[in-house]
Amino acid sequence: MRIETSAGPAEIDIARPAKKPPAFLLVLTHGSGGGVDAKDLLAVRDSALESGGAVVLVTQPYRVAGRRAPGKADVQDAAWLEIITAVRRKFRGVPLIQGGRSNGARVACRTAVAAKAKGVVALSFPLHPPGKPEKSRREELLDVGDIPVVVVNGARDPFGIPDPADATEVKVIPGQAHSYRAGFDDITGTVTPWLLRWTA
């Protein structure tokens, strides 16, 4: 279904757990030029459903419009918060967990406090542009404040790997770059305990 935002329409795909009300709501989004069909996002979605959560995959307005670059962060973040508000109306009274991969992880971290998220899942958090460690995005990761954030990055990620001190947990997947071709069991094995902890 579509959600109208100040940045244009977004598209969401809702998956609910079988046979019982959801224990939590997990909202996930894509990287800057990618889509919600990324294998790591789908692995986390499936794990969340098995853990009793509802999952919403969000295609952000700029991607719905056919653009690959997200544009200004404040515009992107405002649209994200509008999406979260709309989605939460459908799932009242359950904990919100938000996350994404790459640029989507940045959005989830920057907006976590405003969204009143209980936790953040950051897949392939892009600490800096490739080859430019001086242009660090560390402050975006720290924007979560006291909200727990679990980070999963590949050991060969050219965008860098966050310092373990800057997140609640940082899992490094051996042999993987920015987009994962393997290691999905390691990803879900890291994220799933957090999903369950956030619902406690």
N, C-alpha and C positions, 0 to 999 in steps of 0.2 A: 504494500500500500504506500501511498505518498503522504508526506507531511509538508505543508507549506511553511517556509521559514523566511526570514528577512533577506536571505541570500539566494532564495529560489527553492524549488521543491527538492526534498530529500526522499529517498526510497528506503523502506524498511522491510525486513523479512522476519517474521515472528515465528519462533518454535517454542512449543510448550512441552513440559514433561508429561509423560503418559500417566493417566489414571489418578492424578492428585494435584492439588493446588501447588504452585511453585513455591519453593523455599526461599528463592532469591531471584533477582532480575540481573542478568548480565547483558550489557550493551557493548557491542564491539564494532569497530570500524577499520577501514583499510588504510594502506599507505598512499602516498601522494599520487602515484600514477596507476595504482592497482585497484583491485576490486575485492569484494567480500568472499570471493571464491578461493582466496589464498589458503594453502593447505594447513598452515599453522592456525589460522582463524577457525577453520572448519574442525580441526582436531580439538581445539578448546571448546568450541560450541558443543560438539558431541559429548565431551567429558562433562560439561556443565549440565546438559540434559540428563545424562546418566546419574548425576549427583542431585537431581531433583529441582533444577533451576529452569527458569524461562530465559530464552536467549533472543536478543534482537540484533540482527546484523544491519548496519546502517551504511547505505551509499550516500555520501555527503553531496550537497547541492552542486558543487563544482564538477563532480564526476557525472552526476545526472545530466549536467549541461554539456558534457563532452570534453571538459578541460582536464589536463593532467596536473597542472600546478594548483595548489590550494588557494593561493592569493594571500591577502593580509590575515595575520593570525587573529586579530580582534574580530574580524568579520566571520571567520571560520568558527571561532569559539562561541560567538553570539548565536550562530545558527545551531551549533551543537547543543547549547543549553536549551534552546527552543525545542529541539528534537527530544531531549531528555524529559522536559516538562510534559510534552505530548505523550510520550511512551509511559511515563509514570502514572498517568491517568488510567491506563489500561491495567496496571499492576500496582494497586495501592496496598500499602502496609507491608511490603517485603523489602529487604535490604537491596540497595542499588550497588552494583559493582560495574565499573566501566573500564574500557580498555580498547586496545587496538594494536596494529603493527605499524612500525616506523612513524610516519607523520601522524597516524591515528593514535599512537602511543603518546606523542607530544600533546595532542589535543586533550586526551584523557587526563594527563597529568596537569595541564594548565587549568582545566575546568573542574577538577575533582572537588575542590573546596566549595565552589559556587553550586555545584550539582548536589552537594551533600552526599557524596558517594561514601560507601563504607570501605571500599578498597579499589585498587587499580591494578590491572594486568597490562604490563608494557612489553610487547613483543618486538624485538629488534629496535629498541630505543636508539635513535640516531644521535649519538652524543655530539658529533660534529660532522660537517661535510667531509667527504673523502679527501685525505691529504691535507686537511686544514684543522688540526687539533686546537689551534688558537681561537677558532670560532666555536667555542663550546656552548652547548645547550644545557649544561648542567643545571642552571637555575630553573629551567622548566621542570626538570625532574624533582627539584626541591620544592616546587610550587604546591606539591601535595600536602605540605605541612605535616601534621601528625597522622594523616591517613596512610595506612599500610600500602606499600606498592611492591609487587613482585615483578622483576625484570628478567626476561629471557633473551639472551643474545648469542649469536654464533661466535665461535672463537676466532674466525677469520673475517669478521665483519669490518669492512673498510670504513664504516661510519663510527667505529670505536665502540668500546664497551664501558658502561658506567662503573664507577668505583663501588665496591660492595658497601662502603660506608654511606653511600648516597641513596640507598633503597633498603627496604626491609629485608629483601632477599634478591640476590643477583645470581642467576643460573647461566652458566656458559656451556653451550652445546659444542662438543668437540667436532672439528672438521667442517663446520657450517659457516656460510657467509651471511650476507644480509637477508637473503631469501633461503629458506630451509628446503633442502632436498631429502633430508633424513632427520632423525632425532625427535620425531613427533611423540614417541612414548616418553622421552625425557621432558618434553615440553608439558605434556598433560600430567606427568608424574610430579612436576613442580607446581603447576597451577592448581590442580584439583584439591590438595590439602588446604590451600588458601580459600578456595571457594567454600569448602565445608566449614572452615574456621570463621569466615565472615558471616555465616548463617547462624552461628551458635548464639 
